[in-house]
Amino acid sequence: MSTSESQGRESAQQRALPAPIAPPAAPGDIDVAMIAAPPLAPAAPLTRAEVRGILLSLLLAMFLAALDQTIVATALPTIGRQFHDVDNLSWVITAYLLASTAMAPVFGTLSDIFGRRATIISAMGLFIAGSVLCAVAPNMSVLIVARVLQGLGGGGILPIVQTVISDVVTPRERGQYQAYFSGVWVAASIGGPVIGGVFAEHLHWSLIFWINLPLGVGALALLLPKMGKIPVFHRRRKVDWMGGLLLMAAAVAVMLVLTWGGTRLAWASPTILAMAGAAALLALLFVWHALHTAEPFLPLQLMSGSVVPFAMAAGGCGMGVLIGLTVNMPLYYEVVYGLSASASGLALIPIVAVSVLGAAFAGRATTHWTHYKRVAIAGNSFSAAMACGLALATPLPLWALLIGLGLLAIGLGTVFSISLVSIQNAVPRPQVGTATGAMNFFRALMASFTVAAFTTILLGSLGGGISFGAEHRHAVGGIPAADMVAAFRYVFAASAALMATAALCMVVMEELPLAGPAVTPDLAE
């Protein structure tokens, strides 16, 4: 257990059961006791109505970031035709992905230094400016640069939103709101491709970016008047810009390797090997710099202990399976069941949408149960068993497969809220943003790793007779259904292994008492 977790545990044990919550210190007056304490919301400043108002504005901001990850895909063919450039279409997706992943830990840390208000304005401002530039882009090159700018802002929205929630709601109560935010992601995941297709086909593709302007301004108009009432837990300190740049550079190199390896370029190609070597060197430089800097950008001790690393690993495995199956299942639907591209998209609903039920149940468990991690252990174990069952029973009738995937998703969803609450409960108050940004960063890396691993499995099983480009994921060629079934048995088996790993991480993770109102006595055990 790290020093900060040990101090946080003692403080949590003292504060978890009594109903009153200690009043906050004055802004800027953060002493050692406050730094060691787990992130608590004060009892007095915010009423339920004010909390609901803040959450509504946060939901809109999160919807904005989530929508932009899905709305662009269906408009890519139209954009390529207008700019007479199909070869670089994948960069429209990749540029945003690289920028947003690299910026997640950066904005998380900056929110702990400069406060939530300044960083959310900066993130939303970058996102809106990038959206406008995308909408007026005269060619593909400008559009790609604009997507980088948009990704820089989009990567900061999610960790700041999750951090603001930790400022206004106690850890024990925090999980119950996870379902609302998961629901936003589901709505964006399902509605984004539909809206993007309608805009591109019947109106103009630029509207997929213009729509961000009123949504972004509306989210800021709702949120900013309420920011003054949000407790202040950040701590001003010198910014370790070198550490941040090294972390971002390493992240971009890793993401390029995972995105291009096995698809655009062979894993053993000189380019991939060079980028992998550069990523390893940059990561080592970042670690060395962090160990020799008084106040590093991402304190390595924050990533140690008996809670944070295991919660991050569990959440990363869950996110990997969710994204990995979401990306690859349409291929299975088209080849094995003969579904169209749009029907295959609808068949993803049991994976994407049903996981919200697991997240909602786990969130309620953190509110009412002392041994809250048992829900994630049971859910992840059940999810691993379902994935193993799919690997053994495939092929199944479509309805049976959808039910199996839905059950798998319910168990999978439990890990997201439990891991998030556990991480934010275990770290010092002024470092909640840093830990939250690091968590989102690691989840994104694990999602990219899992997609790359699943793609490698499929390519190895199918003999490379399939295209996995971002702009034509559904190109299936003449692959026999029996070969696809055999290949996906390994994909389901890999999913089972990842979910079993998530369950094991939750078993090993220390279950610190959650700070907040007391649990109901008859539900305490």
C-alpha positions as CSV (number, residue, x, y, z in Angstrom):
1,M,0.0,0.0,0.0
2,S,1.4,3.5,-0.9
3,T,1.7,6.2,1.7
4,S,-1.2,8.2,0.2
5,E,-3.4,5.2,0.2
6,S,-2.5,4.3,3.8
7,Q,-3.3,7.8,4.9
8,G,-6.5,7.8,2.9
9,R,-7.5,4.5,4.4
10,E,-7.2,5.8,8.0
11,S,-9.1,8.9,7.1
12,A,-11.8,6.9,5.3
13,Q,-12.3,4.6,8.2
14,Q,-12.8,7.6,10.4
15,R,-15.2,9.3,8.0
16,A,-17.0,6.5,6.3
17,L,-19.7,5.7,8.9
18,P,-20.7,9.0,10.6
19,A,-23.4,10.9,8.7
20,P,-21.9,14.4,9.0
21,I,-19.1,15.2,6.6
22,A,-16.3,17.5,7.6
23,P,-16.6,21.0,6.2
24,P,-14.3,22.0,3.4
25,A,-11.2,24.2,3.9
26,A,-11.2,27.6,2.3
27,P,-10.0,27.7,-1.3
28,G,-6.3,27.6,-1.5
29,D,-6.0,26.6,2.2
30,I,-5.0,22.9,1.7
31,D,-3.0,21.4,4.5
32,V,-1.4,18.0,4.9
33,A,-4.5,16.5,6.5
34,M,-6.6,17.5,3.6
35,I,-4.1,16.2,1.0
36,A,-4.1,12.8,2.8
37,A,-7.9,12.6,3.1
38,P,-10.0,10.8,0.5
39,P,-12.0,13.0,-1.9
40,L,-15.2,14.0,0.0
41,A,-17.9,16.5,-0.9
42,P,-18.9,19.0,1.8
43,A,-22.3,18.6,3.3
44,A,-23.6,22.1,3.1
45,P,-22.9,24.0,-0.1
46,L,-24.8,22.0,-2.6
47,T,-28.5,21.0,-2.5
48,R,-29.9,18.0,-4.4
49,A,-31.3,20.4,-7.0
50,E,-27.9,22.0,-7.5
51,V,-26.2,18.6,-7.8
52,R,-28.8,17.6,-10.4
53,G,-28.2,20.8,-12.3
54,I,-24.4,20.3,-12.3
55,L,-24.9,16.6,-13.4
56,L,-27.2,17.7,-16.3
57,S,-24.5,20.1,-17.7
58,L,-21.9,17.4,-17.2
59,L,-24.0,14.9,-19.1
60,L,-24.3,17.3,-22.0
61,A,-20.6,17.9,-22.1
62,M,-19.9,14.2,-22.0
63,F,-22.4,13.5,-24.7
64,L,-20.6,16.0,-26.9
65,A,-17.3,14.2,-26.5
66,A,-18.9,10.7,-26.9
67,L,-20.9,11.7,-30.0
68,D,-17.9,12.9,-31.9
69,Q,-16.2,9.5,-31.6
70,T,-19.0,7.8,-33.5
71,I,-20.8,10.4,-35.7
72,V,-17.9,10.8,-38.1
73,A,-17.5,7.2,-39.2
74,T,-20.6,7.0,-41.5
75,A,-19.8,10.3,-43.2
76,L,-16.2,9.2,-44.2
77,P,-17.2,8.0,-47.7
78,T,-18.9,11.3,-48.5
79,I,-15.9,13.3,-47.2
80,G,-13.5,11.2,-49.2
81,R,-15.5,11.8,-52.4
82,Q,-15.8,15.5,-51.9
83,F,-12.0,15.9,-51.2
84,H,-11.0,13.3,-53.8
85,D,-8.9,11.7,-51.2
86,V,-9.7,8.2,-50.0
87,D,-6.2,7.1,-49.0
88,N,-6.0,9.5,-46.0
89,L,-9.5,8.9,-44.7
90,S,-8.4,6.8,-41.9
91,W,-6.5,9.7,-40.5
92,V,-9.7,11.5,-39.8
93,I,-10.4,8.9,-37.1
94,T,-6.8,8.2,-36.1
95,A,-5.9,11.9,-35.6
96,Y,-8.7,12.4,-33.1
97,L,-8.0,9.1,-31.3
98,L,-4.3,9.9,-30.9
99,A,-4.8,13.4,-29.7
100,S,-7.7,12.6,-27.2
101,T,-5.8,9.6,-25.7
102,A,-2.6,11.6,-25.2
103,M,-4.4,14.5,-23.6
104,A,-6.5,12.6,-21.1
105,P,-3.8,12.4,-18.4
106,V,-2.6,15.9,-19.2
107,F,-6.0,17.6,-18.6
108,G,-6.5,15.4,-15.5
109,T,-3.3,16.7,-14.0
110,L,-3.9,20.3,-15.1
111,S,-7.3,20.2,-13.4
112,D,-5.5,19.4,-10.1
113,I,-3.2,22.3,-10.6
114,F,-5.3,25.1,-12.1
115,G,-8.8,23.9,-11.0
116,R,-11.8,22.5,-12.9
117,R,-13.2,25.7,-14.2
118,A,-10.1,26.8,-16.1
119,T,-9.5,23.3,-17.6
120,I,-13.1,22.6,-18.6
121,I,-13.3,26.0,-20.4
122,S,-10.0,25.2,-22.1
123,A,-11.0,21.7,-23.1
124,M,-14.4,22.8,-24.4
125,G,-12.9,25.8,-26.2
126,L,-10.3,23.6,-28.0
127,F,-13.1,21.1,-28.9
128,I,-15.4,23.8,-30.3
129,A,-12.7,25.6,-32.2
130,G,-11.6,22.3,-33.7
131,S,-15.2,21.5,-34.7
132,V,-15.6,24.8,-36.5
133,L,-12.3,24.3,-38.3
134,C,-13.4,20.8,-39.3
135,A,-16.7,22.2,-40.7
136,V,-15.0,24.8,-42.9
137,A,-12.0,22.6,-43.9
138,P,-11.3,23.2,-47.6
139,N,-9.3,19.9,-48.0
140,M,-8.3,16.7,-46.3
141,S,-5.1,18.1,-44.8
142,V,-6.8,20.9,-43.0
143,L,-9.5,18.5,-41.8
144,I,-7.0,16.1,-40.3
145,V,-5.2,19.0,-38.5
146,A,-8.6,20.3,-37.2
147,R,-9.4,16.8,-35.9
148,V,-6.1,16.9,-33.9
149,L,-7.2,20.2,-32.4
150,Q,-10.7,18.7,-31.7
151,G,-9.1,15.6,-30.1
152,L,-7.0,17.7,-27.8
153,G,-10.1,19.2,-26.3
154,G,-12.2,16.1,-26.5
155,G,-9.6,14.1,-24.6
156,G,-9.9,16.5,-21.6
157,I,-13.7,16.5,-21.3
158,L,-14.2,13.0,-19.9
159,P,-11.6,13.1,-17.1
160,I,-12.6,16.6,-16.0
161,V,-16.3,15.6,-16.0
162,Q,-15.5,12.5,-13.9
163,T,-13.4,14.6,-11.5
164,V,-16.0,17.3,-11.0
165,I,-18.4,14.5,-10.0
166,S,-15.9,13.4,-7.4
167,D,-15.9,17.0,-6.1
168,V,-19.6,17.2,-5.5
169,V,-20.6,13.6,-4.5
170,T,-19.1,11.4,-1.9
171,P,-17.4,8.1,-3.0
172,R,-20.1,6.0,-1.5
173,E,-22.8,7.9,-3.4
174,R,-20.8,8.4,-6.6
175,G,-21.4,5.0,-8.2
176,Q,-25.1,5.5,-8.5
177,Y,-24.6,8.2,-11.0
178,Q,-22.5,6.0,-13.2
179,A,-25.5,4.6,-15.0
180,Y,-26.5,8.1,-16.2
181,F,-23.1,8.7,-17.7
182,S,-23.0,5.2,-19.2
183,G,-26.4,5.9,-20.7
184,V,-24.9,9.0,-22.4
185,W,-22.2,6.8,-24.0
186,V,-24.8,4.3,-25.2
187,A,-27.0,7.1,-26.7
188,A,-24.0,8.5,-28.5
189,S,-22.8,5.1,-29.7
190,I,-26.1,4.3,-31.1
191,G,-27.3,7.7,-32.3
192,G,-23.9,9.0,-33.6
193,P,-23.7,6.8,-36.7
194,V,-27.4,7.3,-37.5
195,I,-27.1,11.1,-37.2
196,G,-23.9,11.2,-39.2
197,G,-25.4,9.1,-42.0
198,V,-28.4,11.3,-42.2
199,F,-26.4,14.5,-42.3
200,A,-24.0,13.2,-44.9
201,E,-26.6,11.6,-47.1
202,H,-29.5,14.2,-47.0
203,L,-27.9,17.4,-45.8
204,H,-24.1,18.1,-45.7
205,W,-21.3,16.3,-43.9
206,S,-20.1,19.6,-42.2
207,L,-23.2,19.5,-40.0
208,I,-21.7,16.7,-38.0
209,F,-19.2,19.3,-36.8
210,W,-21.4,22.4,-36.7
211,I,-23.8,20.5,-34.3
212,N,-21.0,20.7,-31.7
213,L,-21.2,24.5,-31.6
214,P,-24.6,24.8,-30.0
215,L,-24.1,21.7,-27.8
216,G,-20.8,23.0,-26.5
217,V,-22.0,26.5,-25.9
218,G,-25.1,25.1,-24.2
219,A,-23.0,22.8,-21.9
220,L,-20.8,25.7,-20.8
221,A,-23.8,28.0,-20.3
222,L,-25.3,25.4,-18.0
223,L,-22.1,24.5,-16.1
224,L,-20.1,27.7,-15.6
225,P,-22.7,29.5,-13.4
226,K,-22.6,26.5,-11.1
227,M,-18.8,26.1,-11.0
228,G,-18.5,28.7,-8.2
229,K,-20.3,26.3,-5.8
230,I,-18.2,23.3,-6.5
231,P,-15.7,22.6,-3.7
232,V,-12.1,23.6,-4.5
233,F,-9.6,20.8,-3.9
234,H,-6.9,21.6,-6.4
235,R,-3.4,22.7,-5.4
236,R,-1.3,25.2,-7.3
237,R,2.2,24.0,-8.1
238,K,4.8,24.2,-10.8
239,V,3.8,22.4,-14.0
240,D,6.2,19.7,-15.1
241,W,5.8,20.4,-18.8
242,M,8.7,18.1,-19.8
243,G,7.0,15.2,-18.0
244,G,3.8,15.9,-19.8
245,L,5.4,16.1,-23.2
246,L,7.3,12.8,-22.7
247,L,4.0,11.2,-21.6
248,M,2.1,12.5,-24.6
249,A,4.9,11.5,-27.1
250,A,5.1,8.0,-25.6
251,A,1.3,7.7,-25.8
252,V,1.2,8.7,-29.5
253,A,4.0,6.3,-30.4
254,V,2.2,3.4,-28.6
255,M,-1.1,4.2,-30.2
256,L,0.4,4.4,-33.7
257,V,2.0,0.9,-33.1
258,L,-1.3,-0.5,-31.9
259,T,-3.4,1.2,-34.7
260,W,-1.1,0.3,-37.6
261,G,0.5,-2.9,-36.5
262,G,-1.0,-6.0,-38.3
263,T,-3.3,-3.9,-40.4
264,R,-1.7,-1.0,-42.3
265,L,1.8,-2.4,-41.7
266,A,3.2,-5.8,-40.7
267,W,4.2,-6.2,-37.0
268,A,7.8,-7.0,-38.1
269,S,8.0,-4.1,-40.5
270,P,10.9,-1.6,-39.9
271,T,8.4,1.2,-39.4
272,I,6.5,-0.6,-36.6
273,L,9.7,-1.8,-35.0
274,A,11.1,1.7,-35.0
275,M,8.0,3.2,-33.5
276,A,7.9,0.5,-30.9
277,G,11.5,1.2,-30.0
278,A,10.7,5.0,-29.8
279,A,7.7,4.3,-27.6
280,A,9.8,2.2,-25.2
281,L,12.6,4.8,-25.1
282,L,10.1,7.7,-24.5
283,A,8.4,5.7,-21.7
284,L,11.8,5.0,-20.0
285,L,12.7,8.7,-20.3
286,F,9.3,9.6,-18.7
287,V,9.9,7.2,-15.8
288,W,13.4,8.4,-15.3
289,H,12.3,12.1,-15.4
290,A,9.4,11.3,-12.9
291,L,11.8,9.7,-10.5
292,H,14.2,12.7,-10.5
293,T,11.6,15.5,-10.4
294,A,10.3,17.0,-7.1
295,E,6.8,17.3,-8.4
296,P,6.4,15.2,-11.5
297,F,3.5,15.5,-14.0
298,L,2.2,12.1,-13.1
299,P,3.6,10.9,-9.7
300,L,4.5,7.3,-10.1
301,Q,3.7,6.6,-6.4
302,L,0.1,7.5,-7.2
303,M,0.0,4.6,-9.6
304,S,1.2,2.1,-6.9
305,G,-0.3,0.7,-3.8
306,S,-3.0,-1.9,-3.1
307,V,-5.9,-0.2,-4.9
308,V,-5.0,2.0,-7.9
309,P,-3.0,-0.4,-10.1
310,F,-5.5,-3.3,-9.7
311,A,-8.5,-1.1,-10.3
312,M,-6.9,0.4,-13.4
313,A,-6.0,-3.1,-14.7
314,A,-9.5,-4.4,-14.1
315,G,-11.2,-1.4,-15.8
316,G,-8.7,-1.6,-18.7
317,C,-9.5,-5.3,-19.3
318,G,-13.2,-4.5,-19.2
319,M,-12.9,-1.6,-21.6
320,G,-10.7,-3.7,-23.9
321,V,-13.3,-6.5,-24.2
322,L,-16.1,-3.9,-24.7
323,I,-14.4,-2.0,-27.5
324,G,-12.7,-5.1,-29.0
325,L,-16.0,-6.9,-29.4
326,T,-17.8,-3.8,-30.6
327,V,-15.2,-3.2,-33.3
328,N,-15.1,-6.8,-34.5
329,M,-18.6,-8.3,-34.0
330,P,-20.0,-6.6,-37.1
331,L,-17.6,-8.7,-39.2
332,Y,-19.0,-11.8,-37.6
333,Y,-22.6,-10.8,-38.1
334,E,-22.1,-10.0,-41.8
335,V,-20.2,-13.2,-42.7
336,V,-22.0,-15.8,-40.5
337,Y,-25.5,-14.4,-40.5
338,G,-25.5,-12.3,-43.7
339,L,-26.6,-9.1,-42.0
340,S,-26.2,-5.8,-43.7
341,A,-23.8,-3.2,-42.3
342,S,-26.7,-1.2,-40.7
343,A,-28.3,-4.4,-39.3
344,S,-24.9,-5.4,-37.9
345,G,-24.7,-2.0,-36.2
346,L,-28.0,-2.6,-34.5
347,A,-26.9,-6.0,-33.4
348,L,-24.2,-4.3,-31.3
349,I,-26.9,-2.9,-28.9
350,P,-26.8,-6.0,-26.6
351,I,-23.0,-5.3,-26.0
352,V,-23.0,-1.6,-25.8
353,A,-26.4,-0.8,-24.2
354,V,-26.8,-3.7,-21.8
355,S,-23.5,-3.0,-20.1
356,V,-25.2,0.1,-18.6
357,L,-27.4,-2.3,-16.5
358,G,-24.3,-3.8,-14.9
359,A,-22.8,-0.4,-14.3
360,A,-26.0,0.8,-12.7
361,F,-26.3,-2.2,-10.4
362,A,-22.7,-1.9,-9.3
363,G,-23.2,1.8,-8.7
364,R,-26.1,1.1,-6.4
365,A,-24.0,-1.5,-4.6
366,T,-21.4,1.1,-3.7
367,T,-24.2,3.1,-2.1
368,H,-25.7,0.3,0.0
369,W,-23.0,-2.4,0.5
370,T,-19.9,-2.4,2.6
371,H,-18.3,-5.1,0.5
372,Y,-18.9,-3.3,-2.7
373,K,-16.1,-5.0,-4.8
374,R,-17.9,-8.4,-4.5
375,V,-20.3,-7.1,-7.2
376,A,-17.5,-6.6,-9.7
377,I,-15.8,-9.9,-8.8
378,A,-19.1,-11.8,-9.4
379,G,-19.9,-9.7,-12.5
380,N,-16.5,-10.1,-14.1
381,S,-16.4,-13.9,-13.3
382,F,-19.9,-14.3,-14.8
383,S,-18.8,-12.3,-17.9
384,A,-15.7,-14.6,-18.3
385,A,-17.9,-17.7,-18.0
386,M,-20.3,-16.3,-20.7
387,A,-17.4,-15.5,-23.0
388,C,-16.0,-19.0,-22.5
389,G,-19.5,-20.5,-23.2
390,L,-19.7,-18.5,-26.4
391,A,-16.3,-19.8,-27.5
392,L,-17.4,-23.4,-26.9
393,A,-21.0,-23.2,-28.2
394,T,-20.4,-21.0,-31.3
395,P,-22.1,-21.1,-33.8
396,L,-25.4,-20.3,-32.2
397,P,-28.7,-19.0,-33.6
398,L,-28.6,-15.2,-33.8
399,W,-31.1,-14.7,-31.0
400,A,-29.1,-17.0,-28.7
401,L,-25.8,-15.2,-29.5
402,L,-27.4,-11.8,-28.8
403,I,-28.7,-13.0,-25.5
404,G,-25.3,-14.5,-24.6
405,L,-23.6,-11.2,-25.5
406,G,-26.1,-9.3,-23.5
407,L,-25.5,-11.4,-20.4
408,L,-21.7,-11.0,-20.9
409,A,-22.2,-7.2,-21.1
410,I,-24.1,-7.1,-17.8
411,G,-21.3,-8.7,-16.0
412,L,-18.7,-6.6,-17.8
413,G,-20.4,-3.3,-16.9
414,T,-19.9,-3.8,-13.2
415,V,-16.2,-3.2,-13.4
416,F,-16.4,0.4,-14.7
417,S,-18.2,2.1,-11.8
418,I,-16.4,0.0,-9.1
419,S,-13.0,0.7,-10.5
420,L,-13.6,4.4,-10.9
421,V,-15.0,4.9,-7.4
422,S,-12.2,2.7,-5.9
423,I,-9.5,4.8,-7.6
424,Q,-11.0,8.2,-6.6
425,N,-11.6,7.0,-3.1
426,A,-7.9,5.8,-2.6
427,V,-6.0,8.9,-3.8
428,P,-5.4,12.3,-2.1
429,R,-8.0,15.0,-2.8
430,P,-5.7,17.3,-4.9
431,Q,-4.7,14.3,-7.1
432,V,-8.1,13.0,-8.0
433,G,-8.0,14.6,-11.4
434,T,-4.5,13.2,-12.1
435,A,-5.6,9.7,-11.1
436,T,-8.9,10.0,-13.2
437,G,-7.0,11.2,-16.3
438,A,-4.5,8.3,-15.9
439,M,-7.3,5.8,-15.6
440,N,-8.9,7.1,-18.8
441,F,-5.5,7.0,-20.5
442,F,-4.9,3.4,-19.5
443,R,-8.3,2.3,-20.5
444,A,-7.8,3.8,-24.0
445,L,-4.5,2.1,-24.3
446,M,-6.0,-1.2,-23.3
447,A,-8.9,-0.8,-25.7
448,S,-6.4,-0.1,-28.5
449,F,-4.3,-3.1,-27.4
450,T,-7.3,-5.4,-27.4
451,V,-8.5,-4.3,-30.8
452,A,-5.0,-4.9,-32.1
453,A,-4.9,-8.3,-30.4
454,F,-8.3,-9.4,-31.7
455,T,-7.4,-8.2,-35.2
456,T,-4.2,-10.2,-35.1
457,I,-6.1,-13.3,-33.9
458,L,-8.5,-12.9,-36.8
459,L,-5.8,-12.3,-39.4
460,G,-3.9,-15.3,-38.2
461,S,-6.9,-17.5,-38.3
462,L,-8.3,-16.3,-41.6
463,G,-5.0,-16.1,-43.4
464,G,-5.0,-12.3,-44.0
465,G,-7.9,-12.3,-46.5
466,I,-9.7,-9.4,-44.9
467,S,-9.3,-5.6,-44.7
468,F,-9.4,-3.9,-41.3
469,G,-9.1,-0.3,-42.4
470,A,-11.0,2.2,-40.2
471,E,-13.0,3.5,-43.2
472,H,-14.0,0.0,-44.4
473,R,-14.3,-2.3,-41.4
474,H,-17.0,-4.3,-43.1
475,A,-15.1,-5.4,-46.1
476,V,-15.4,-9.2,-45.8
477,G,-14.4,-10.5,-49.2
478,G,-15.2,-14.2,-49.8
479,I,-14.5,-15.6,-46.3
480,P,-16.3,-18.9,-45.6
481,A,-18.7,-18.7,-42.6
482,A,-17.1,-21.8,-41.0
483,D,-13.7,-20.1,-41.0
484,M,-15.1,-17.0,-39.4
485,V,-16.8,-19.1,-36.7
486,A,-13.5,-20.9,-36.0
487,A,-11.6,-17.6,-35.8
488,F,-14.1,-16.0,-33.4
489,R,-13.8,-18.9,-31.0
490,Y,-10.4,-17.6,-30.3
491,V,-11.7,-14.0,-29.9
492,F,-14.3,-15.2,-27.4
493,A,-11.6,-17.2,-25.6
494,A,-9.4,-14.1,-25.4
495,S,-12.4,-12.1,-24.0
496,A,-12.9,-14.7,-21.3
497,A,-9.2,-14.5,-20.4
498,L,-9.4,-10.7,-20.1
499,M,-12.5,-10.8,-17.9
500,A,-11.0,-13.5,-15.7
501,T,-8.0,-11.2,-15.3
502,A,-10.3,-8.3,-14.3
503,A,-12.0,-10.5,-11.7
504,L,-8.7,-11.6,-10.3
505,C,-7.6,-8.0,-10.1
506,M,-10.7,-7.1,-8.1
507,V,-10.0,-10.0,-5.8
508,V,-6.5,-8.8,-5.1
509,M,-7.5,-5.1,-4.8
510,E,-7.8,-3.9,-1.2
511,E,-11.4,-2.8,-0.4
512,L,-10.9,0.5,1.4
513,P,-14.0,1.8,3.2
514,L,-15.9,4.3,1.0
515,A,-16.1,7.8,2.6
516,G,-19.7,9.1,2.8
517,P,-23.0,8.3,4.5
518,A,-23.3,5.2,6.6
519,V,-24.6,2.0,4.9
520,T,-27.8,0.4,6.0
521,P,-26.9,-2.0,8.9
522,D,-28.7,-5.0,7.4
523,L,-26.9,-4.5,4.1
524,A,-23.5,-4.0,5.6
525,E,-22.4,-7.6,5.5
